[in-house]
Amino acid sequence: MKITSKLLLSTTAFMLAGVLPATAAWQPQKPIEFVATAGPGGGTDNLARAVQSIVTKYKLTDQPIVVVNKGGGSGAEGYVYGKASAGDPYKVIFGTSNAWQQPLVSKVAFNYTDLTPIAAMAQDEFLLWVKQDAPYKTAGDFLKAAAATEFKMGGAQSKDTDEVLTRMIEKAARIKFTYIPFKSGAEAAVQLAGGHIDAHVNNPSESLGQWRGSTQRPLCAFSPKRLPQGPKVTTSEGWSDVPTCVEQGLAISQYEQPRTVWLPGKVSPEQAAFYVDLLKKVQATPEWKDYIEKTSQVDTFLTGAAFDNFIKQDLEHVKQVAGEQGWLVK
């Protein structure tokens, strides 16, 4: 077959211009699992379902998405599932900093390096919560009572962000708690409403319904300044009405938790890039802005080198606290 000079010139022109037809970007070809590394109703589960809802509403992929909860072993179940799914771009794991914290303090069958980091989508705040009819009006009142009687502090999972914060409170206030881990913040909220624990340190989204339903209330927020105003949660109060813990005499000025998204290891760069782009599109929607406002989170987006640097910095902080508690795995 002869190649005409006209065709040859045309092909050369395309090559010089850098516009030869490119390989099509990777797209999912079958259903996708969103794996929440916590129980139903917790902050991680809420994030996965919020992203699922937005992706579905705006048809950001033509494949169906199902959310599955794998919160066993303080979330290790979900990460081990991700590790075992190496090369499978249809398993998207939603977690927190426990992806890199857990292997420091527990003998688990995974490390965060077994996974492919996609993004940290938000920073979630923490508050100190008590039962609605508890006699404490301030964090100072609560700490005085806790100094006289060892209180039961509930939290999501063991040796994770909630327990780390609990131990930081102990150190700052020179008191001692009995820490009781649950599968999720939602479960801790139920236990507080029933009077089975004295307090917990849930994120805003995990106790939003309970505050609105008058079963529990926040005493203070672990933030350097009051949380954004946002809509009212009760008839008279919203997040900005909650004092900071420093205002209330508890010297912990800031404590936040990243909401993270991962793929299994050994996926292709094109597959990872698809999900980075997908999450960026999610964050551009009004529904995401509404989710961030209602849950009083800090909207952020870390990926690539920025995400990696964040992980390394947080690891150093956790090593210090875990070392003080004698948690580090040897």
N, C-alpha and C positions, 0 to 999 in steps of 0.2 A: 504494500500500500504506500502510495506517494504522500509525503507531507508537503503541502503547498507552502510557498514562501509566505503567503498571507497568514496561514494558520500559525506558522513558526513565529512570525513577527508578533502576532496577537498573544501567543503564549509567553514570549519573552517580555512583552510589555506588562502582562499580568505579574510576572515574576519580579520585575524591577519595581513595580508599584507595590509589591507585597500584598496583593489582593487575590492570590490563588485561593480557591475554595477551601475553607478550613474544616477540620473534623468537627462534627456536631458536638456541642457540649453534652455532658452526661445528663440523662434524665431518668428518674425512677420508672421502672417497667412493671412493678408489682406493689402490693400493699406495703405500707410502712408501719413499723412499731415505734411508738414513743414509750420508752421505758422509764418510769418514774422510780427513782431509788428511795422511795418512802411510801408510807401507807396512804390511803385515800384521804383527801381533805387537808393534807399538809401543804406547806409552801411549795415543795417540789412538784407535787401532784397538781396543785393549782396552776403552776407555770406551764407544765406540759399540756394541760387541758386548755389553757388560754391560747397557747400557740396553735394547738390543733384546731380550735374554733376559728381562729383568724385565717389560717391556711385554707380551711374548708370554705369559709365564707367567700374569700376572694379567689378561690380556685387557683392557688399558687402552685399546685401540682394536680394532675388529673388522677392521681392514685389515692385510694382511701387510707386514712390514718386511724389506728386504734391505740389507745393509751392502756398500758399494762403496768401494774404496780408490783415491784420487786424490792420491797423494803426490808427483807429479812437480814439479820446480822448487821443492824445499824446501816443498812444501805449496801452492804457488801454484796448481797445477792444480785443486785442490778449490775454492779460493776463486773463481777465474775461472769455474769451472763454476757456482758459486752466483750470481755476478754475471750470467752469461748466462741464468740461469733466473728472472729478475726476475718477480715476481708468482706464482710457482709454490710453493705451500705444501707440496708433496710432496717437496721436497729439503731435508733437514735436515743442515747442515754441522757436523761435529765438528772442533774445532781447539784451538788454544792461544792464547797471546799473539802468536803469529806472524801472526795476522789483522791486527793493527795495527803490529807491528814490521817485517814484511817490506817494506811500501811505503816505510819510512824508509831502508832500506839496499839495496834492489834495485829495478831498473826492471821492476816487475811490472804486469800489466794489471788491477789491482784496487786498491781501498782498502777499509778496513773499513767505511767509510760507504756502500759499495755494498750492504752486507748489513744484515739486521735482527737486532740482538743479542737473544738469548733469555735466556741465563743463563751464569754461570760456576758450575759444579757442584762443583768441588773444587780444592784447591791441592796440587800434586804436589811431593814433596820430591826432592832430588838427592843422590847419593852419589858418591864417588870410588871406582872399581872397578879392580882389577888381576887378572891371571891367578891362578888358585888356587896355582900353584907359584912365583909371583914371590917373590923374597927379601925384599921389603919387608913389615915387620910393622906399621909406622905410616906415616901421611901424611908425617911428618918424614923417615923413611928414603927414601920415594919421591921427595920433593922434592930431597933431597941427590943422589940418583942422576940425577934429571932435570937438575940443574944441571951435572953432569959430561958428560952425553950428551943431545942433543936427542931427547926421546921423541916417539912418535907418539900423539896423543890423538884418539880417535874420538868421533863424536857424531852425533846425528840432525840432518841438514840443515846448510846453510851460513848464516852470519850470523844464526843463530836462537838460541834460549835456550841450547843446549849450547855453541855457540861463544862466546857472550857470557860464560858462566861460565868457559870455558877461558881466555879473555883476562883475566878477573878474577883467576884463579889465577896466571897469568903475572905480572901486576902485583904481586900480594900477595907472591909468592915470589921475584920478580926472576929468572925463568927464561924459557925459550922452548920452545914445543911446535910440532911440525908437526901442524896440525889436519887431520883427514881426515873429510869429511862422508859420511854414509850416508843411505839413504832413511828409516830408522827406528832407534830404539834397539835393537830386536830384531836388526837387521842388525849394528849395532856390537857387540852382545854375541857374536854368532857370530864376528866377526872377532877379538875379544879371545880367545875360547876357542881359536881356531886359531893364536894367537901372531902375528897380522899387525899388531896395534897393541899399544901398551904399557898403555893405560888408556882408560877412558871415564867419562862422568859421568851414567850412566843414572838414571832414576827407579827406585824400588823394584820396581814391577810389571814393568819391562822386563828385569830380570835376576833375577827371583825364581827361575825354573826353573834358571838357570845356577848360582846360589848353592846351591840345593838339590842340584843335580847335581854339585857340586864341580868346576866348570870355572873359576869366578872368585869373588872375595870382595870385600866392601866394606871400605875402609880408614877412611872417615869420612863423616859426614853433614853437609851444609851447613844446619844447623839450630841455633837458639840453645840448644836442650836436646835430650837424647836422644829418639829417636822413641818413640812409644807401644809398649808391650810386645807386644801381639798374640800370635798363635800362633808357636811355634818354626818357623823356616825349615829349619834343619838339625837334626840330632839334639840338638845342644847349644846353638845360638844362634838368636836372633831379632833383630828390628830394634832393640830397646832395648839390645842388647849392642854396637851399633856406636857408637864414640865420636863426639862432634861434631868437626868439623874444627878448631875453635878449641882444643879439648882437645889436639889433635895438632900444634898450632903453625902451622896455616894460618888466617890472620886473615880469614876470610869467615864471618860469624856466621849469615847466613841467605840462602837463595836458593830460591825456589819458582816454580812454573809453574802458571797457572790452566788448568783444563780447560773449554773454552768451547763453546757451542752457538749456532748461527746459522740464520736462514732467509734466503732471497734477499731482495733489496730489493722494495719495492712490494707486499708482502703486506698483508692487512687487519689491523687491530688485533685482530679476533676470531680470526683464524688464528694470530697470534702468541700470544694469550692461551691458546689451546688447548694449545700446546706448553709454555708456562710451567707451566700446570696439570698437564700430563702428567709433566713432569720432577719437579715437587713430589711427585706420587704415587709416582714411582720412588724418590725419596729416603726415602720413609716406609716402605719395605719392609725386612724383615730381610736380604734378599739384597743390597741396596745397602750396608747396614751391614757385611755380611761382605766385600763388595768393597773398601770403604774400609779395613777392618782388615787384610785380606790384603796390600793394596798400600801400606799405611802412608801414606795420603793424609790431608789435612785436609778434613773434610766442611764444605762451605760452600754458600751459595746467594745469588748476587748477580744481581739483575735490575733493570730500569728504571734510575732515577737512580743507584742504588748501583753498578751495573755500569758505567755511563757514567763516573762519577767515578773508579772504579778504572782504567779504560782511560786516562784523561787523566793520572793520576798515574804510571802505568807508562811512558807515552810519554815523560815528562820524564826518567825514569831511563835509558831506553834511548837517548835522544838524547845523553846525556852519555857513555855507554860507546861508542856508535857513532861519536860525534865524535872521541873519543880514538883510535879505530882507523882513522879516515879512511873510514868506511863510508857516511856519509850521502850520499844521492842528491842531486845538485845540479841 
